[in-house]
Amino acid sequence: VKSEVNKLYKLLEIDIDGVFKSLLLLKKKKYAALMVEPQGDGKYTTKQELKGLDIVRRDWCDLAKECG
C-alpha cells in the first residue's frame, strides 16, 4: 500500500507506523488500539497503544488515571 501511494502521488510520501487489530476512536487525537507487531519467528504479538487519553497524560492526577 505504501509503495503504491508513494508511486501515484509524487508530492506526498507516506509511512506506515503500525497495523491495528482493533481501534477505539474517542475524539480527535484520542484513541486506544491494539497494535500487531511481527516477531522474528513468524508469530505476531499485540501491544496496547494509548494516545491522548487521561490514563497516559501527565497533567492528570493518579486518581483520575485509575478511574478513567
Backbone as a ProteinNet text record, in pm:
[ID]
protein_1_A
[PRIMARY]
VKSEVNKLYKLLEIDIDGVFKSLLLLKKKKYAALMVEPQGDGKYTTKQELKGLDIVRRDWCDLAKECG
[TERTIARY]
84	0	88	188.6	277.6	345.3	398.7	470.3	376.7	253.2	157.6	116.8	90.9	53.1	169.7	289.7	406.6	436.2	402.2	423.9	321.2	195.6	90.5	99.4	134.9	137.8	282.7	344.6	486.8	514.1	419.8	441.4	409.6	351	311.9	383.5	449.3	514.6	461.2	409.6	354.1	443.8	426.7	496.9	395.9	410	317.4	376.2	304.5	350.4	316.2	206	167	37.9	7.7	-116	-195.5	-320.8	-404.1	-501.7	-511.7	-608.9	-746.6	-753	-878.2	-844.4	-940.9	-916.2	-1040.8	-1022.8	-1131.4	-1101.3	-1176.9	-1159.1	-1258.8	-1209	-1297.4	-1319.7	-1213.6	-1218.2	-1096.2	-1084.3	-966.6	-842.3	-743.9	-617.1	-633.4	-743.4	-764	-811.2	-725.4	-762.8	-687.8	-742.8	-678.7	-681.7	-572.2	-563.3	-476.5	-498.2	-410.1	-327.7	-198.7	-109.1	-48.1	-49.9	6.5	150	243.5	384.9	438.9	513.1	570.3	691.9	703.5	823.2	915.6	1033.7	1129.7	1095.9	1016.8	988.9	860.1	807.5	686.7	557.6	566	447.1	426	307	272	232.1	266.1	224.7	141.4	58.5	-19.8	31.4	34.8	81.7	-25.1	-54.5	-156	-94.9	-164.1	-118.4	-228.1	-195.1	-289.9	-236.5	-318.5	-276.2	-381.4	-338.2	-423.7	-525.4	-532.1	-629.8	-579.6	-672.7	-638.2	-537.3	-540.1	-451.8	-306.9	-280	-141.8	-94.3	-183.5	-144.2	-79.4	24.4	97	34.9	-53.4	-111	-239.9	-273	-387.6	-337.7	-414.1	-371.9	-389.6	-326.5	-330.8	-472	-553.4	-691.1	-772	-756.4	-828.2	-780.8	-652.3	-599.8	-657	-669.1	-722.3	-871.5	-945.8	-1091.7	-1127.6	-1044.6	-1073.5	-1054.7
-118.8	0	124.6	121.3	237.1	269.1	168.5	192.2	239.8	188.8	231.3	377.2	418.1	557.8	649.8	611.9	694.8	703.2	597.8	598.3	687.8	684.1	762.5	911.4	945	1084.5	1122.9	1190.5	1223.5	1326.6	1417.2	1521.4	1474.7	1357	1305.2	1173.3	1163	1037.3	993.3	870.5	820.5	711.1	686.7	578.8	508.8	379.3	302.7	290.8	344.3	339.2	206.8	147	20.6	-31.8	-156.6	-221.5	-250.1	-206.2	-220.9	-336.3	-418.5	-527.9	-473.1	-388.3	-320.9	-178.6	-88.9	53.2	118.1	196	270.4	418.6	486.1	628.8	705.7	787.8	863.7	1005.6	1076	1211.6	1230.3	1349.6	1381.8	1371.3	1295.1	1272.1	1198.2	1125.8	1045.2	907.2	807.8	671.9	569	447.5	330.1	221.6	146.8	47.7	-69.8	-183.3	-298.9	-306.4	-281.4	-282.3	-421.5	-471.7	-603	-583.3	-653.9	-644.2	-783.1	-798.1	-929.9	-960.1	-1086.9	-1133.9	-1196.8	-1233.9	-1290.2	-1430.1	-1505.7	-1645.4	-1663.6	-1558.1	-1568.6	-1552.6	-1532.8	-1511.5	-1362.1	-1328.5	-1188.9	-1166.8	-1050.7	-1012.2	-884.6	-861.3	-738.1	-651	-522.5	-424.8	-316.6	-276.6	-174.6	-36.6	45.1	181.2	278.4	371.7	470.7	608.9	691	825.9	927.6	1028.5	1139.7	1111.9	990.9	957.5	1001.3	1012.3	1059.5	968.5	839.7	746.2	757.1	824.9	841.9	986.5	1078.3	1219.1	1246.3	1327.1	1355.4	1468.8	1547.7	1660.4	1623.9	1496	1448.8	1376.9	1383.6	1318.7	1166.8	1093.1	946.7	892.7	960.4	915.5	920.5	1026.7	1038	932.3	898.6	795.7	659	629	499.6	488.1	596.5	593	596.7	658.7	673.9	546.3
0	0	0	85.9	97	-36	-104	-229.5	-340.1	-342.4	-445.3	-426.6	-303.3	-278.3	-310	-267.9	-295.8	-445.4	-520.6	-665.1	-735.6	-692.7	-757.9	-725.3	-602.7	-557.9	-528.5	-622.5	-610.6	-500.8	-475.7	-375.4	-233.2	-220.6	-89.9	-65.5	47.8	83.8	219.4	224.7	349.6	405.4	533.9	601.5	691.3	706.9	789.7	929.5	1028.5	1167	1232.8	1192.6	1253.5	1195.2	1231.3	1189.6	1315.9	1317.8	1436.2	1420.7	1525.4	1527.9	1562.3	1663	1698.3	1740.3	1720.2	1741.3	1799.5	1905	1967.7	1952.2	1866.5	1841.9	1926.5	2017.8	2105.2	2054	2027.4	1973.6	1884.7	1832.2	1753	1841.6	1799.3	1869.5	2001.8	2020.8	2141.4	2099.7	2120.7	2081.5	2164.5	2164.5	2223.1	2116.4	2104.6	1997.6	2039.7	1972.7	1984.6	1856.6	1869.4	1753.9	1737.7	1616	1585	1538.1	1605.2	1569.5	1538.5	1428.9	1397.1	1483.7	1523.4	1592.4	1489.3	1530.1	1436.8	1389.9	1466.3	1432.5	1353	1293.1	1212.2	1290	1420.6	1503	1523.1	1570.9	1592.3	1737.5	1790.4	1924.7	1914.2	2014	2018.2	2131.4	2105.5	2203	2214.7	2336.5	2359.7	2336	2258.5	2232.3	2273	2359.8	2409.9	2376.1	2313.3	2276.2	2318.9	2392.9	2429.2	2537.6	2589	2691.8	2829.3	2924.9	3058.7	3127.9	3098.2	3167.8	3122.3	3012.3	2968	2977.2	3003.2	3013.1	3148	3148.7	3272.2	3352.2	3291.9	3363.7	3437	3446.2	3522.5	3646.7	3755.8	3879.9	3869.3	3962.4	3959.3	3979.5	4061.7	4084.8	3955.2	3878.6	3751.4	3652.4	3655.9	3567.1	3601.7	3731.6	3774.3	3747.2	3766.9	3746.5	3598.4	3517.6	3375.3	3304.4
[MASK]
++++++++++++++++++++++++++++++++++++++++++++++++++++++++++++++++++++

